[in-house]
């Protein structure tokens, strides 16, 4: 099932009347459908052409959290697919318990629905957990794997720092989306970075509050994260893997990157020593170059 938003219809009418959009640009950038996967509607967007690069966002996040420059840079080399996980953004938010395995099956189902047999897969935070599970459960579907600020989970992983854990587990019911977003941004970056980049912090709050995740859906995603444990199965990952960690990450401490690198065959670890959990924004240019070099080598 594909649903076309009213905005898409308007763009088609403008194209026919004013001829100011090319069909190539239209289908690349403004056709924003949903597909039926595992009984729910998954919202996704595609950009660019070439070999597929599937990018998976983290806990409570939706695809609008991706930095536009990252999508723009990657889409010059690859067909970039971004989407909202179950419970987030414009995808369905069904009741019941969620799991990382369920998210991975949603992701695999999305690939199949889009006719994609194999893709590079990049996952950030919870998205990295989903990417691990996808690579373990469906190794034939993953070409190269990029795991960013993520963890194998379980008792042998390194937990968040106390202040980050408090932000992750706070009772969100009754809180305004802006308040939740500010606390989220504060945990993503080192304090000194935020002090130097206050306008960026404001922009991130605006981005995060565009499609705020309902508290009950967030709690279901959080429980999925807390119940995840891939430690004993990491050796099953056969894809060439790039692991990126933030040296000042208080949500997923960099020790988790070292654990992943020790357990995943044919993997490489890079630590951004001065970056927090939001390293894809904090050191965007370095991140883009590192990933592109890895995927195109």
Residue frames relative to the residue before (quaternion, step in Angstrom):
aa qw qx qy qz dx dy dz
X 1.0000 0.0000 0.0000 0.0000 0.00 0.00 0.00
X 0.0770 -0.7913 0.6061 0.0242 3.61 -0.88 0.96
X 0.1398 -0.7873 0.5978 0.0574 3.55 -0.83 1.03
X 0.1805 -0.7831 0.5882 0.0908 3.58 -0.86 0.96
X 0.3942 -0.7365 0.5015 0.2251 3.55 -0.77 1.06
X 0.6664 -0.5033 0.3732 0.4040 3.56 -1.26 0.45
X 0.6133 0.5660 -0.3510 0.4246 3.58 1.03 -0.78
X 0.6272 0.5371 -0.3394 0.4505 3.58 1.03 -0.74
X 0.6400 0.5225 -0.3211 0.4629 3.58 0.99 -0.85
X 0.6325 0.5322 -0.3234 0.4606 3.57 1.01 -0.83
X 0.6534 0.5150 -0.3175 0.4550 3.59 0.96 -0.90
X 0.6356 0.5214 -0.3363 0.4594 3.59 1.00 -0.78
X 0.6526 0.5121 -0.3127 0.4627 3.59 0.95 -0.86
X 0.6558 0.5022 -0.3148 0.4676 3.57 0.98 -0.85
X 0.6222 0.5413 -0.3447 0.4484 3.55 1.02 -0.75
X 0.6848 0.4907 -0.2882 0.4552 3.55 0.88 -0.96
X 0.7269 0.4435 -0.2423 0.4650 3.58 0.99 -0.87
X 0.8291 0.2730 -0.1022 0.4770 3.57 0.78 -1.01
X 0.2907 -0.7996 0.4826 0.2078 3.57 1.28 -0.32
X 0.4532 0.7099 -0.4490 0.2984 3.63 1.07 0.54
X 0.6940 0.3641 -0.2900 0.5493 3.61 1.25 0.02
X 0.3465 -0.6906 0.5797 0.2586 3.55 -1.06 0.63
X 0.5880 -0.5741 0.4231 0.3816 3.55 -1.14 0.56
X 0.6053 0.5616 -0.3604 0.4340 3.59 1.07 -0.71
X 0.6741 0.4741 -0.2944 0.4840 3.57 0.91 -0.90
X 0.6234 0.5552 -0.3453 0.4288 3.55 0.99 -0.81
X 0.7380 0.4184 -0.2511 0.4661 3.57 0.66 -1.07
X 0.6451 0.5201 -0.3361 0.4476 3.59 1.11 -0.52
X 0.8478 0.2684 -0.0735 0.4514 3.56 0.83 -0.93
X 0.8091 0.3158 -0.1616 0.4685 3.62 1.04 -0.49
X 0.5670 0.5635 -0.4108 0.4384 3.59 1.22 0.00
X 0.0035 0.8571 -0.5068 0.0922 3.53 -0.10 1.35
X 0.0566 0.8660 -0.4940 0.0537 3.59 0.34 1.21
X 0.3071 -0.6621 0.6301 0.2650 3.45 -1.48 -0.09
X 0.1381 -0.7632 0.6214 0.1113 3.54 -1.21 0.53
X 0.4759 -0.6572 0.5105 0.2844 3.52 -1.19 0.62
X 0.0905 0.7910 -0.5922 0.1243 3.56 -0.59 1.20
X 0.8515 -0.0454 0.0106 0.5223 3.58 -0.79 1.01
X 0.7393 -0.4564 0.2175 0.4448 3.54 0.99 0.92
X 0.7217 0.3537 -0.2513 0.5394 3.61 1.25 0.08
X 0.4774 -0.6355 0.5199 0.3129 3.55 -1.31 0.32
X 0.1479 -0.7765 0.6105 0.0506 3.55 -0.80 1.11
X 0.2706 -0.7617 0.5728 0.1362 3.55 -0.83 1.06
X 0.0583 0.8105 -0.5773 0.0801 3.57 -0.85 0.97
X 0.1552 -0.7432 0.6377 0.1298 3.53 -1.37 0.22
X 0.1601 -0.7751 0.6050 0.0872 3.56 -1.18 0.65
X 0.0554 -0.7878 0.6134 -0.0109 3.52 -1.10 0.85
X 0.8227 0.2720 -0.1869 0.4629 3.56 -1.08 0.73
X 0.3560 -0.7003 0.5811 0.2126 3.50 -1.41 -0.09
X 0.5565 0.6082 -0.4483 0.3455 3.55 -1.24 0.41
X 0.7633 -0.3042 0.2612 0.5066 3.54 -1.27 -0.42
X 0.5124 -0.6885 0.4104 0.3081 3.64 -0.85 0.88
X 0.0778 -0.7351 0.6721 0.0438 3.51 -1.21 0.76
X 0.1311 -0.8068 0.5756 0.0242 3.55 -0.39 1.30
X 0.0892 -0.8167 0.5700 0.0120 3.58 -0.68 1.10
X 0.1679 -0.8176 0.5503 0.0227 3.56 -0.77 1.14
X 0.3168 -0.7700 0.5315 0.1557 3.57 -0.73 1.10
X 0.5627 -0.6685 0.4155 0.2526 3.53 -1.36 0.33
X 0.8341 -0.2477 0.1899 0.4548 3.50 -1.40 -0.30
X 0.8594 0.0963 -0.0975 0.4927 3.55 -0.81 1.07
X 0.6178 0.5927 -0.3214 0.4046 3.56 1.28 -0.20
X 0.1901 -0.7406 0.6277 0.1465 3.53 -1.32 0.37
X 0.7380 -0.4640 0.2582 0.4164 3.56 -1.25 0.21
X 0.5781 0.5813 -0.3943 0.4152 3.63 1.15 -0.34
X 0.5480 0.6067 -0.4004 0.4139 3.60 1.25 -0.17
X 0.5459 0.6071 -0.4161 0.4003 3.62 1.16 -0.35
X 0.4736 -0.6483 0.5177 0.2957 3.54 -0.98 0.86
X 0.4895 -0.6902 0.4373 0.3044 3.64 -0.68 1.02
X 0.6391 0.5359 -0.3408 0.4338 3.60 1.02 -0.69
X 0.6006 0.5445 -0.3570 0.4640 3.58 1.13 -0.59
X 0.6644 0.4846 -0.3013 0.4827 3.57 0.89 -0.93
X 0.6536 0.5261 -0.3168 0.4424 3.58 0.91 -0.90
X 0.6867 0.4857 -0.2883 0.4576 3.59 0.90 -0.93
X 0.6898 0.4757 -0.2856 0.4650 3.59 0.88 -0.89
X 0.6678 0.5251 -0.3092 0.4275 3.59 1.02 -0.77
X 0.5491 0.5888 -0.4072 0.4313 3.60 1.24 -0.08
X 0.7455 0.3590 -0.1914 0.5279 3.55 1.26 -0.47
X 0.8122 0.1923 -0.0406 0.5493 3.57 1.09 -0.75
X 0.4650 -0.5727 0.5646 0.3700 3.51 -1.38 0.09
X 0.1607 -0.8233 0.5419 0.0523 3.57 -0.31 1.26
X 0.0876 -0.7764 0.6236 0.0270 3.55 -0.88 1.02
X 0.0113 0.7677 -0.6399 0.0317 3.56 -0.81 1.06
X 0.0036 -0.8174 0.5742 -0.0461 3.58 -1.06 0.67
X 0.4735 -0.6414 0.5217 0.3037 3.53 -1.33 0.26
X 0.4324 -0.6968 0.5106 0.2585 3.56 -0.79 1.02
X 0.6772 -0.4404 0.4017 0.4314 3.53 -1.30 0.33
X 0.8024 0.2815 -0.2189 0.4786 3.57 -0.84 1.01
X 0.7558 0.3686 -0.1887 0.5073 3.60 1.22 -0.39
X 0.8437 0.2274 -0.1413 0.4653 3.51 -1.33 0.37
X 0.7747 -0.3285 0.2690 0.4686 3.53 -0.90 -0.99
X 0.4686 0.6176 -0.4768 0.4144 3.58 1.24 0.38
X 0.6425 -0.5322 0.3818 0.3977 3.57 -1.25 0.37
X 0.2381 -0.7668 0.5879 0.0985 3.52 -1.26 0.62
X 0.0112 -0.8524 0.5227 -0.0039 3.58 0.59 1.14
X 0.5393 -0.6017 0.4673 0.3588 3.60 -1.18 0.45
X 0.5888 0.5809 -0.4255 0.3671 3.56 -1.29 0.08
X 0.6281 -0.5644 0.3903 0.3670 3.53 -1.29 0.34
X 0.2655 -0.7326 0.6064 0.1587 3.55 -1.17 0.74
X 0.0760 -0.7704 0.6285 0.0757 3.54 -1.33 0.29
X 0.6132 -0.5332 0.4166 0.4076 3.57 -1.23 0.38
X 0.5985 0.5528 -0.3528 0.4601 3.59 1.08 -0.68
X 0.6452 0.5151 -0.3153 0.4679 3.59 0.99 -0.82
X 0.6451 0.5087 -0.3189 0.4726 3.59 0.96 -0.87
X 0.6507 0.5183 -0.3180 0.4548 3.58 0.97 -0.84
X 0.6582 0.4887 -0.3126 0.4799 3.59 1.00 -0.75
X 0.5837 0.5451 -0.3644 0.4790 3.59 1.14 -0.59
X 0.6668 0.5121 -0.2920 0.4559 3.55 0.93 -0.96
X 0.6576 0.4955 -0.3012 0.4810 3.57 0.94 -0.90
X 0.6446 0.5209 -0.3134 0.4636 3.58 1.02 -0.80
X 0.6196 0.5299 -0.3361 0.4715 3.58 1.07 -0.73
X 0.6291 0.5300 -0.3349 0.4596 3.58 0.95 -0.85
X 0.6806 0.4910 -0.2940 0.4574 3.57 0.85 -0.96
X 0.6502 0.5255 -0.3140 0.4500 3.57 1.00 -0.85
X 0.7107 0.4260 -0.2444 0.5037 3.57 1.14 -0.63
X 0.5156 -0.6692 0.4029 0.3523 3.57 1.28 0.08
X 0.4828 0.6548 -0.4344 0.3866 3.57 1.17 0.54
X 0.2298 -0.7957 0.5494 0.1101 3.57 -0.56 1.18
X 0.8069 0.0297 0.0325 0.5891 3.56 1.07 -0.75
X 0.0332 0.8025 -0.5922 0.0648 3.57 -1.03 0.80
X 0.4726 -0.5330 0.5832 0.3905 3.48 -1.37 0.16
X 0.1360 -0.7987 0.5832 0.0592 3.59 -1.00 0.78
X 0.0550 -0.7816 0.6212 -0.0152 3.55 -0.86 1.08
X 0.0055 0.8158 -0.5771 0.0369 3.57 -0.74 1.05
X 0.2126 -0.7755 0.5873 0.0923 3.54 -1.00 0.91
X 0.8536 -0.0024 -0.0353 0.5197 3.58 -0.89 1.04
X 0.8035 0.0226 0.0064 0.5949 3.65 -0.46 -1.07
X 0.5981 0.5647 -0.3535 0.4455 3.57 1.11 -0.63
X 0.6248 0.5256 -0.3297 0.4740 3.57 1.17 -0.59
X 0.6039 0.5269 -0.3518 0.4836 3.57 1.13 -0.60
X 0.6416 0.5140 -0.3137 0.4752 3.57 0.97 -0.88
X 0.6493 0.5198 -0.3131 0.4586 3.58 0.98 -0.85
X 0.6173 0.5313 -0.3415 0.4690 3.60 1.02 -0.75
X 0.6811 0.4951 -0.2866 0.4570 3.55 0.85 -1.02
X 0.6328 0.5282 -0.3261 0.4628 3.59 1.01 -0.80
X 0.6826 0.4901 -0.2880 0.4593 3.58 0.92 -0.93
X 0.6573 0.4942 -0.3033 0.4814 3.60 1.13 -0.63
X 0.7455 0.4234 -0.2207 0.4651 3.57 0.85 -1.00
X 0.7987 0.1339 -0.0431 0.5850 3.59 1.08 -0.73
X 0.0591 -0.8557 0.5130 0.0333 3.61 0.61 1.10
X 0.6183 0.5698 -0.3418 0.4199 3.56 1.13 -0.62
X 0.6696 0.5237 -0.2883 0.4408 3.59 1.21 -0.43
X 0.7164 0.4357 -0.2302 0.4940 3.59 1.25 -0.36
X 0.2789 -0.7555 0.5732 0.1514 3.57 -0.64 1.12
X 0.7723 -0.0935 0.0917 0.6216 3.59 0.38 -1.23
X 0.2754 -0.7756 0.5591 0.1002 3.54 -1.15 0.76
X 0.0666 -0.7758 0.6271 0.0232 3.57 -0.95 0.94
X 0.0798 -0.8032 0.5903 -0.0080 3.58 -0.57 1.20
X 0.0694 -0.8340 0.5462 -0.0353 3.54 -0.47 1.26
X 0.8496 -0.1219 0.0284 0.5123 3.58 -0.87 1.08
X 0.4719 0.6748 -0.4299 0.3703 3.55 0.77 1.05
X 0.3263 -0.7454 0.5680 0.1236 3.54 -1.37 0.21
X 0.4853 -0.6411 0.4906 0.3358 3.59 -1.17 0.43
X 0.4300 -0.7130 0.4533 0.3182 3.58 1.28 -0.22
X 0.6631 0.5361 -0.3654 0.3734 3.52 -1.35 -0.08
X 0.7278 -0.4774 0.2876 0.3996 3.58 -1.30 0.19
X 0.6877 0.4780 -0.2961 0.4593 3.61 1.18 -0.39
X 0.5289 0.5787 -0.4242 0.4532 3.57 1.30 0.24
X 0.4764 -0.6445 0.5136 0.3065 3.57 -1.31 0.24
X 0.3675 -0.7766 0.4668 0.2097 3.62 -0.52 1.14
X 0.6656 -0.4753 0.3795 0.4325 3.58 -1.28 0.18
X 0.5688 -0.5505 0.4734 0.3863 3.53 -1.25 0.40
X 0.6756 -0.5348 0.3034 0.4068 3.64 -1.05 0.64
X 0.6756 0.4951 -0.3098 0.4499 3.60 0.91 -0.85
X 0.6490 0.4966 -0.3151 0.4826 3.57 1.10 -0.66
X 0.6306 0.5334 -0.3283 0.4584 3.56 1.01 -0.80
X 0.6258 0.5362 -0.3335 0.4578 3.58 1.04 -0.78
X 0.6683 0.4938 -0.3018 0.4674 3.60 0.98 -0.82
X 0.6628 0.5204 -0.3029 0.4451 3.58 1.02 -0.81
X 0.7900 0.3445 -0.1493 0.4846 3.57 0.97 -0.89
X 0.3775 0.7360 -0.4942 0.2676 3.63 1.20 0.10
X 0.5268 -0.6194 0.4821 0.3263 3.55 -1.17 0.59
X 0.2073 -0.8297 0.5122 0.0793 3.57 -0.34 1.26
X 0.5165 0.6475 -0.4248 0.3654 3.56 1.21 -0.27
X 0.7882 0.2553 -0.2208 0.5146 3.53 -0.74 1.10
X 0.5978 0.5502 -0.3688 0.4516 3.60 1.24 -0.22
X 0.4711 -0.6525 0.5115 0.3012 3.56 -1.13 0.66
X 0.6104 -0.5800 0.3894 0.3733 3.60 -1.06 0.70
X 0.6350 0.5375 -0.3371 0.4407 3.60 1.01 -0.75
X 0.6456 0.5141 -0.3194 0.4658 3.58 1.01 -0.78
X 0.6417 0.5079 -0.3165 0.4797 3.58 0.97 -0.84
X 0.6604 0.5189 -0.3078 0.4471 3.58 0.93 -0.92
X 0.6475 0.5155 -0.3282 0.4552 3.61 0.92 -0.81
X 0.6664 0.4873 -0.3040 0.4755 3.58 0.93 -0.86
X 0.6134 0.5453 -0.3399 0.4592 3.58 1.09 -0.70
X 0.6733 0.4946 -0.2950 0.4636 3.58 0.84 -0.99
X 0.6336 0.5463 -0.3336 0.4345 3.59 0.98 -0.78
X 0.7058 0.4476 -0.2680 0.4792 3.58 1.08 -0.64
X 0.6108 0.5944 -0.3403 0.3973 3.58 1.24 -0.32
X 0.8096 0.2263 -0.0724 0.5368 3.56 1.10 -0.69
X 0.5758 -0.5468 0.4619 0.3951 3.59 -1.22 0.40
X 0.6275 -0.5857 0.3669 0.3586 3.55 -1.05 0.81
X 0.6728 0.5102 -0.3095 0.4373 3.58 0.90 -0.89
X 0.6181 0.5349 -0.3472 0.4596 3.60 1.11 -0.61
X 0.6594 0.5035 -0.3101 0.4642 3.58 0.94 -0.86
X 0.6343 0.5359 -0.3373 0.4435 3.59 1.00 -0.73
X 0.7016 0.4444 -0.2600 0.4927 3.58 1.12 -0.66
X 0.7761 0.2940 -0.1360 0.5411 3.59 1.20 -0.40
X 0.0554 0.8546 -0.5128 0.0602 3.57 0.78 1.03
X 0.6379 0.5179 -0.3416 0.4562 3.61 1.01 -0.66
X 0.6113 0.5353 -0.3394 0.4739 3.56 1.09 -0.70
X 0.6348 0.5335 -0.3271 0.4532 3.57 0.96 -0.87
X 0.6519 0.5087 -0.3116 0.4681 3.58 0.98 -0.83
X 0.6468 0.5143 -0.3157 0.4664 3.58 1.00 -0.82
X 0.6486 0.5111 -0.3215 0.4634 3.59 0.98 -0.77
X 0.6171 0.5280 -0.3443 0.4710 3.58 1.05 -0.71
X 0.6437 0.5097 -0.3224 0.4711 3.60 0.96 -0.82
X 0.6623 0.5073 -0.3099 0.4560 3.58 0.94 -0.86
X 0.6778 0.5102 -0.2894 0.4433 3.57 0.92 -0.95
X 0.7274 0.4417 -0.2424 0.4659 3.58 1.03 -0.76
X 0.4263 0.7098 -0.4723 0.3024 3.59 1.22 0.08
X 0.7854 0.0253 0.0111 0.6184 3.58 0.97 -0.91
X 0.0744 -0.8489 0.5213 0.0457 3.62 0.51 1.12
X 0.4437 -0.6926 0.5041 0.2633 3.55 -0.99 0.86
X 0.4816 -0.6583 0.4836 0.3174 3.64 -0.88 0.83
X 0.6172 -0.5873 0.3666 0.3737 3.62 -1.00 0.73
X 0.6690 0.5022 -0.3272 0.4395 3.61 0.89 -0.80
X 0.6464 0.4998 -0.3192 0.4801 3.60 1.03 -0.74
X 0.6191 0.5352 -0.3382 0.4646 3.58 1.03 -0.77
X 0.6615 0.5129 -0.3100 0.4508 3.58 0.90 -0.89
X 0.6400 0.5115 -0.3297 0.4691 3.59 1.03 -0.73
X 0.6423 0.5018 -0.3204 0.4827 3.58 1.02 -0.77
X 0.6450 0.5337 -0.3221 0.4421 3.59 0.95 -0.88
X 0.6544 0.4989 -0.3196 0.4699 3.59 0.93 -0.82
X 0.6070 0.5461 -0.3543 0.4559 3.58 1.07 -0.67
X 0.6401 0.5181 -0.3097 0.4753 3.57 1.01 -0.85
X 0.7003 0.4884 -0.2743 0.4425 3.57 0.83 -0.99
X 0.7059 0.4513 -0.2591 0.4806 3.61 1.14 -0.55
X 0.5298 0.6588 -0.3962 0.3581 3.59 1.26 -0.14
X 0.1268 0.7694 -0.6192 0.0923 3.56 -1.04 0.81
X 0.0089 0.8185 -0.5720 0.0534 3.56 -0.37 1.27
X 0.3106 0.8111 -0.4684 0.1617 3.59 1.30 -0.08
X 0.7584 0.4017 -0.2174 0.4650 3.60 0.72 -1.05
X 0.7033 0.4485 -0.2663 0.4830 3.60 1.26 -0.14
X 0.4251 0.7406 -0.4480 0.2649 3.59 1.26 -0.09
X 0.6048 0.5722 -0.3591 0.4217 3.60 1.10 -0.59
X 0.5968 0.5809 -0.3560 0.4239 3.58 1.25 -0.29
X 0.5366 0.6112 -0.4107 0.4121 3.60 1.25 -0.23
X 0.1510 -0.8255 0.5427 0.0355 3.56 -0.63 1.16
X 0.5475 0.6218 -0.3970 0.3950 3.58 1.23 -0.20
X 0.5289 -0.5698 0.5177 0.3573 3.53 -1.17 0.59
X 0.0990 -0.8553 0.5076 -0.0313 3.58 -0.60 1.17
X 0.1660 -0.7398 0.6464 0.0850 3.52 -1.05 0.94
X 0.1130 -0.7882 0.6043 0.0270 3.56 -0.80 1.09
X 0.0606 -0.8009 0.5956 -0.0089 3.57 -0.78 1.06
X 0.0168 -0.8062 0.5902 -0.0377 3.57 -0.78 1.06
X 0.3833 -0.7085 0.5461 0.2302 3.54 -1.26 0.50
X 0.4609 -0.7221 0.4482 0.2554 3.57 -0.71 1.06
X 0.7531 0.3179 -0.1812 0.5467 3.57 1.21 -0.52
X 0.3298 0.7569 -0.4912 0.2775 3.56 1.22 0.53
X 0.1704 -0.8028 0.5651 0.0847 3.59 -0.66 1.11
X 0.5994 0.5504 -0.3605 0.4558 3.60 1.27 -0.20
X 0.7649 0.0265 0.0011 0.6436 3.56 0.93 -0.98
X 0.2755 -0.8015 0.5053 0.1625 3.61 0.07 1.24
X 0.6157 -0.6179 0.3501 0.3414 3.60 -1.03 0.80
X 0.4960 0.6500 -0.4361 0.3760 3.60 1.18 -0.30
X 0.6019 0.5677 -0.3564 0.4341 3.58 1.14 -0.59
X 0.6104 0.5394 -0.3456 0.4659 3.57 1.09 -0.63
X 0.6424 0.5166 -0.3195 0.4673 3.56 1.03 -0.78
X 0.6246 0.5292 -0.3370 0.4650 3.59 1.02 -0.77
X 0.6498 0.5152 -0.3140 0.4624 3.58 0.91 -0.92
X 0.6791 0.5032 -0.2953 0.4455 3.57 0.89 -0.95
X 0.6504 0.5152 -0.3098 0.4643 3.58 1.07 -0.69
X 0.7561 0.4224 -0.2008 0.4578 3.57 1.03 -0.80
X 0.6988 0.4429 -0.2729 0.4910 3.62 1.12 -0.57
X 0.3945 -0.7104 0.5253 0.2525 3.63 -0.69 1.02
X 0.8456 0.1605 -0.1155 0.4959 3.55 -1.22 0.57
X 0.4727 0.6559 -0.4513 0.3779 3.57 0.91 0.98
X 0.1926 -0.7586 0.6147 0.0978 3.52 -1.29 0.52
X 0.2057 -0.7869 0.5741 0.0942 3.58 -0.92 0.94
X 0.0209 -0.7561 0.6541 0.0047 3.54 -1.04 0.91
X 0.1364 -0.7909 0.5937 0.0583 3.58 -0.78 1.03
X 0.2594 -0.7235 0.6222 0.1487 3.54 -0.89 1.04
X 0.3234 -0.8329 0.4101 0.1831 3.54 0.13 1.35
X 0.7640 0.3867 -0.2027 0.4750 3.61 0.98 -0.76
X 0.6150 0.5955 -0.3246 0.4024 3.58 1.29 -0.03
X 0.3845 -0.6883 0.5698 0.2316 3.49 -1.29 0.56
X 0.7977 -0.2824 0.2183 0.4860 3.54 -1.29 -0.44
X 0.7013 0.4535 -0.2629 0.4831 3.59 1.14 -0.57
X 0.1657 0.8492 -0.4919 0.0968 3.57 1.06 0.64
X 0.5974 0.5737 -0.3847 0.4074 3.60 1.08 -0.54
X 0.6703 0.4124 -0.2827 0.5484 3.56 1.29 -0.32
X 0.6675 0.5385 -0.3002 0.4176 3.56 0.86 -1.00
X 0.7890 0.0880 -0.0460 0.6063 3.60 1.00 -0.80
X 0.0368 -0.8768 0.4794 -0.0056 3.49 0.90 1.09
X 0.6971 0.4807 -0.2973 0.4412 3.60 0.73 -1.01
X 0.6519 0.5024 -0.3146 0.4730 3.58 0.98 -0.82
X 0.6356 0.5340 -0.3170 0.4587 3.56 1.01 -0.85
X 0.6609 0.5121 -0.3090 0.4533 3.58 0.84 -0.96
X 0.6815 0.4868 -0.2987 0.4575 3.59 0.82 -0.97
X 0.6510 0.5261 -0.3245 0.4406 3.58 0.90 -0.90
X 0.6878 0.4758 -0.2866 0.4673 3.59 0.86 -0.94
X 0.6666 0.4957 -0.3187 0.4564 3.60 0.86 -0.88
X 0.6334 0.5230 -0.3375 0.4597 3.60 0.96 -0.79
X 0.6708 0.4998 -0.2962 0.4610 3.58 0.97 -0.85
X 0.7167 0.4660 -0.2671 0.4448 3.58 0.84 -0.95
X 0.7415 0.4055 -0.2232 0.4857 3.59 1.09 -0.63
X 0.5219 0.6447 -0.4166 0.3720 3.60 1.24 -0.07
